[in-house]
Amino acid sequence: MIKSVDKNKLRVKRHKKKKKTIYGTTEVPRLYIFKSLKNFYVNLVDDVNGKTLVSESSLKIEKSSSQDSDELTKKIANNLSAKAASLGIKKIVFDRSGYKYHGKIKKLADELRDKGLIF
């Protein structure tokens, strides 16, 4: 019998390996990403103090039937960059959490770079 592959377990395994080298501070926080089937969550985390500095998700944004994931990703990036700018954060460490760098992850990174955040 063939065993099925649990993609989320493999993603978590990749994330744990990479997490050893990625570390956020108060001045340069870590951008943590989580995707569920319906929603998209982004946090700026200070690993030294163990606190979330800024958080944004697709739950906080009003969704309309005509909106696609690209527009939601842009709104999340706009809101996150505005909150980060209010705290004086200009540089971040990008943690893609084991996800491949394409689709929503890449669009979010490109939008944040356009808004002035440096990775």
N, C-alpha and C positions, 0 to 999 in steps of 0.2 A: 504494500500500500504506500502511496506517495504522500509524504507529509506536506501540508500547506505551509507557506512562508508567511510569517507575521511581519509585515513591513514596518509596523510601528516599533516592534522590538528591535529590528535592525537599525531604525532611525535613532532610537534611544541609545543603542550601543555606540553608534557613530558619534552621537552628541557627548557621551561620557568621555570618549577618547579625546575629543577636541577640547572639552571643557578644562582639561588639565593645563592647557597652554593659554586659554583665553581668560582674562581677568579684568574686572572693571574697578575703577576707583571713583572717588567723589568728583574729581576733575575730569576724568575720562571714563564715563560709565559704559557698561556692557549693554548692547541692544539685544534683548532676548525676544525671540519670535516663537509663537505657537499657532498652529493651524488646526482647527477642527474641521469637520465636514461642512459646517455652515458658517463658522465665524473665524476671525483672524485677530490675534492678540499680539501687541507689541509693548514691551516694557524697557525702560532704562533702569539698570540695576547697579547699585553700589555694592560690590562684593566685600569690601573692607568692613563696612558697617552692617551688611546684610539687609539693606533697605531698598525698596523700589522707589526711585525718584520720580519717574513719570510713567504713566500707563495710558494706553489708548487701545481701543478695540472697535470692531465693526458693530458691536452691541450698542455703543454710545452714539452711533451715527444713524440718523433717520434713513431708512431704506425705502426706496420707491420701486415699483415694479419694473421701471425702465432702466434702473441702474445695473450696470454690470460690475464685475469684480475689479476692473481697472479703475473705475471711478471711485469705488470704495477705498482702494489702495491709495489713490491720490489724496482723498480726504483724510485718511489715517495719517499719511505722511505730513500733510499740512498741519494738522492738529498737533502731532508729536513734535514737529520742528518748532512750532510756536511756543509750546510748553517748555521745550528745552532751551529756547532762546531766552525765555523769561527767567530761567534759572542760571543763565550765563554759560550754558554748555555748548561748545562749538565742535568738540572732537569726541568721537565715540569709538568703541570697539565692537565690530559687527560679529554677532554670534547667530549663525543661521540654524542652530539647533539640530543639526543632522539632516536638514532638508537640502535637496539639490538647489543649486543657484540658478533657478529659472522660474518663469511664471511670476506669481505674486511676490516671491522673495526678491527677484531681480528688479521688478518694477518698484517695489518699496525702496530698495537701495538706491536706484537711480533717482527717484523723487527726492529722497532725503539729501542726496548729493546736490541736486538742483537747488534745494532750499538752503544750502550753505553748511550742512554738517559734513565733517571730514572724518573718513574712516582710515 
